[in-house]
Amino acid sequence: MTEDTPRTGTHEPGSEPCEAEDSIPTFPVVASGSADLPPHHDHCLGCGPANPHGHQLRVRRDAHGVHAHHRFDSRHVGAPTIAHGGAVATVLDDLFGFLLYTVGELAVTRHLAIDYLAPVLLDTPYTLRAHIHARDGRKLHLRATIENDHAHVVTTATALFLIVDIDHFLTTTHQPHHR
Ligand SMILES: CCCCCCCCCCCCCC(=O)SCCNC(=O)CCNC(=O)[C@H](O)C(C)(C)COP(=O)(O)OP(=O)(O)OC[C@H]1O[C@@H](n2cnc3c(N)ncnc32)[C@H](O)[C@@H]1OP(=O)(O)O
């Protein structure tokens, strides 16, 4: 089942997300065609504008999901001239996190899988896209791509995000468990 249907109210472009607990946003649905989506929070490694070590992703909603334009730089180097695979994963995980603005609920990454099809080069423009492939109750099955300026897909990713309630972020002790 593809999920496009907003489950909560819409969010005015340019305004801040609702704050349920200090810096924990509740992810109101942002209407398709809106301007840049708000960062998850100011210091988020993926998108926080106040995190000098972060990627400071700026993400927009579109008809299919979300997209961003991004250049990795020397802070993200792995092999010389090539972005570190972990940095690429960070950005994709965070991009997936912006799909929550199309769902209007909190969710976290349960599973992330990446295919590195070709090197992601530093100081090179890329377009990142993500969409909800399917929703099954709490489970959001997500897909993403990174494409270069020649429309070649260099990376693909899939993720399973699980919807959680706000207590997830307020609990200080999480017990690991095995499937
Ligand atoms: C300051 C804070 C700001 C807040 C910002 C918010 C987010 C935005 C930030 C974005 C930043 C980027 C994002 C980030 O960085 S998110 C940060 C990284 N992620 C985490 O920290 C999550 C850590 N994990 C957990 O807390 C728990 O494991 C969660 C809560 C996720 C699930 O534990 P829970 O006990 O609740 O669930 P379950 O394990 O019983 O599973 C439930 C169902 O799922 C099925 N299943 C499980 N695995 C798989 C699999 N691999 N393939 C297929 N299916 C799978 C499973 O069979 C079951 O199915 P069913 O039996 O029900 O049918």
The ligand as an SDF file (V2000), in Angstrom:
LIG
                    3D

 63 65  0  0  0  0  0  0  0  0999 V2000
   15.7850   15.2360   19.5440 C   0  0  0  0  0  0  0  0  0  0  0  0
   14.9200   14.2610   18.9130 C   0  0  0  0  0  0  0  0  0  0  0  0
   14.2800   14.6970   17.6570 C   0  0  0  0  0  0  0  0  0  0  0  0
   13.2910   13.6970   17.1040 C   0  0  0  0  0  0  0  0  0  0  0  0
   13.3980   13.4890   15.6280 C   0  0  0  0  0  0  0  0  0  0  0  0
   12.6440   12.2960   15.1810 C   0  0  0  0  0  0  0  0  0  0  0  0
   13.0710   11.5480   13.9820 C   0  0  0  0  0  0  0  0  0  0  0  0
   13.7090   12.2950   12.8820 C   0  0  0  0  0  0  0  0  0  0  0  0
   15.1850   12.1260   12.8220 C   0  0  0  0  0  0  0  0  0  0  0  0
   15.6250   11.4770   11.5720 C   0  0  0  0  0  0  0  0  0  0  0  0
   17.0680   11.1400   11.6480 C   0  0  0  0  0  0  0  0  0  0  0  0
   17.3880    9.8980   10.8940 C   0  0  0  0  0  0  0  0  0  0  0  0
   16.7740    8.6940   11.5370 C   0  0  0  0  0  0  0  0  0  0  0  0
   17.5640    8.2520   12.7260 C   0  0  0  0  0  0  0  0  0  0  0  0
   18.7500    8.4700   12.8610 O   0  0  0  0  0  0  0  0  0  0  0  0
   16.7180    7.3700   13.8990 S   0  0  0  0  0  0  0  0  0  0  0  0
   18.0190    6.8590   15.0440 C   0  0  0  0  0  0  0  0  0  0  0  0
   18.5160    5.4460   14.7450 C   0  0  0  0  0  0  0  0  0  0  0  0
   17.5210    4.4670   15.1000 N   0  0  0  0  0  0  0  0  0  0  0  0
   17.2960    4.1100   16.3530 C   0  0  0  0  0  0  0  0  0  0  0  0
   17.8990    4.6010   17.2910 O   0  0  0  0  0  0  0  0  0  0  0  0
   16.2590    3.0520   16.5750 C   0  0  0  0  0  0  0  0  0  0  0  0
   16.7440    2.0130   17.5990 C   0  0  0  0  0  0  0  0  0  0  0  0
   15.7840    0.9010   17.6230 N   0  0  0  0  0  0  0  0  0  0  0  0
   14.7030    0.9330   18.4560 C   0  0  0  0  0  0  0  0  0  0  0  0
   14.5590    1.8180   19.2700 O   0  0  0  0  0  0  0  0  0  0  0  0
   13.7010   -0.1840   18.2850 C   0  0  0  0  0  0  0  0  0  0  0  0
   14.3010   -1.2710   17.6530 O   0  0  0  0  0  0  0  0  0  0  0  0
   12.4670    0.2830   17.4440 C   0  0  0  0  0  0  0  0  0  0  0  0
   11.6550    1.3440   18.2330 C   0  0  0  0  0  0  0  0  0  0  0  0
   12.8790    0.8570   16.0850 C   0  0  0  0  0  0  0  0  0  0  0  0
   11.5830   -0.9150   17.1370 C   0  0  0  0  0  0  0  0  0  0  0  0
   11.3180   -1.5870   18.3090 O   0  0  0  0  0  0  0  0  0  0  0  0
    9.8710   -2.2280   18.5330 P   0  0  0  0  0  0  0  0  0  0  0  0
   10.0200   -3.1500   19.6870 O   0  0  0  0  0  0  0  0  0  0  0  0
    8.8660   -1.1480   18.6190 O   0  0  0  0  0  0  0  0  0  0  0  0
    9.5930   -2.9950   17.1820 O   0  0  0  0  0  0  0  0  0  0  0  0
   10.0580   -4.4930   16.7170 P   0  0  0  0  0  0  0  0  0  0  0  0
   11.5070   -4.6510   16.7500 O   0  0  0  0  0  0  0  0  0  0  0  0
    9.2470   -5.4780   17.4660 O   0  0  0  0  0  0  0  0  0  0  0  0
    9.5850   -4.4820   15.2050 O   0  0  0  0  0  0  0  0  0  0  0  0
    8.2870   -4.0500   14.8630 C   0  0  0  0  0  0  0  0  0  0  0  0
    7.8950   -4.7230   13.5680 C   0  0  0  0  0  0  0  0  0  0  0  0
    8.8900   -4.4670   12.5530 O   0  0  0  0  0  0  0  0  0  0  0  0
    9.3750   -5.7180   12.0600 C   0  0  0  0  0  0  0  0  0  0  0  0
   10.7910   -5.5700   11.7120 N   0  0  0  0  0  0  0  0  0  0  0  0
   11.7690   -5.1990   12.5430 C   0  0  0  0  0  0  0  0  0  0  0  0
   12.9400   -5.1540   11.8540 N   0  0  0  0  0  0  0  0  0  0  0  0
   12.6690   -5.5310   10.6010 C   0  0  0  0  0  0  0  0  0  0  0  0
   13.4490   -5.6610    9.4360 C   0  0  0  0  0  0  0  0  0  0  0  0
   14.7750   -5.4190    9.4310 N   0  0  0  0  0  0  0  0  0  0  0  0
   12.8290   -6.0340    8.3100 N   0  0  0  0  0  0  0  0  0  0  0  0
   11.4960   -6.2720    8.2790 C   0  0  0  0  0  0  0  0  0  0  0  0
   10.7070   -6.1580    9.3590 N   0  0  0  0  0  0  0  0  0  0  0  0
   11.2880   -5.7970   10.4970 C   0  0  0  0  0  0  0  0  0  0  0  0
    9.1780   -6.6930   13.1910 C   0  0  0  0  0  0  0  0  0  0  0  0
    9.1460   -8.0220   12.6990 O   0  0  0  0  0  0  0  0  0  0  0  0
    7.8500   -6.2470   13.7090 C   0  0  0  0  0  0  0  0  0  0  0  0
    6.8270   -6.6830   12.8060 O   0  0  0  0  0  0  0  0  0  0  0  0
    5.4010   -7.1690   13.3480 P   0  0  0  0  0  0  0  0  0  0  0  0
    5.7010   -8.4010   14.1480 O   0  0  0  0  0  0  0  0  0  0  0  0
    4.8710   -6.0490   14.1950 O   0  0  0  0  0  0  0  0  0  0  0  0
    4.6060   -7.4220   12.1040 O   0  0  0  0  0  0  0  0  0  0  0  0
  1  2  1  0
  2  3  1  0
  3  4  1  0
  4  5  1  0
  5  6  1  0
  6  7  1  0
  7  8  1  0
  8  9  1  0
  9 10  1  0
 10 11  1  0
 11 12  1  0
 12 13  1  0
 13 14  1  0
 14 15  2  0
 14 16  1  0
 16 17  1  0
 17 18  1  0
 18 19  1  0
 19 20  1  0
 20 21  2  0
 20 22  1  0
 22 23  1  0
 23 24  1  0
 24 25  1  0
 25 26  2  0
 25 27  1  0
 27 28  1  0
 27 29  1  0
 29 30  1  0
 29 31  1  0
 29 32  1  0
 32 33  1  0
 33 34  1  0
 34 35  2  0
 34 36  1  0
 34 37  1  0
 37 38  1  0
 38 39  2  0
 38 40  1  0
 38 41  1  0
 41 42  1  0
 42 43  1  0
 43 44  1  0
 43 58  1  0
 44 45  1  0
 45 46  1  0
 45 56  1  0
 46 47  1  0
 46 55  1  0
 47 48  2  0
 48 49  1  0
 49 50  1  0
 49 55  2  0
 50 51  1  0
 50 52  2  0
 52 53  1  0
 53 54  2  0
 54 55  1  0
 56 57  1  0
 56 58  1  0
 58 59  1  0
 59 60  1  0
 60 61  2  0
 60 62  1  0
 60 63  1  0
M  END
$$$$
